[in-house]
Amino acid sequence: MTSSPVFRVIYNGKRNSSPRSPPNSSQIFTPGQEENVRFIYKTFKPIDLSDLKRRNTQNAKKS
C-alpha cells in the first residue's frame, strides 16, 4: 500500500485583537498562493457529522 501525503492545518493559537482591514484590491498573489487556494478549493469536502455519529453507533453495536 502506498502512503498518500497528509496535509494538516497548523494553528499557533495566537489571535490578533485588532480588527481586520478591508481586503486590498491591489494585493498581488504569487502563483504558489493561487495554486494552494485552487488545491484547497478542489479537495475540500464538508463533513456530515450526523452520518459520522451514525457510523460510530453502528460500529459500537458490532463489537
ABEGO torsion letter per residue (X at the ends): XBBBBBBBBBBAGBBBABBBBBBBAABBBBAAAAAAAAAAAAABBBBBAAAAAAAAAAAAAAX
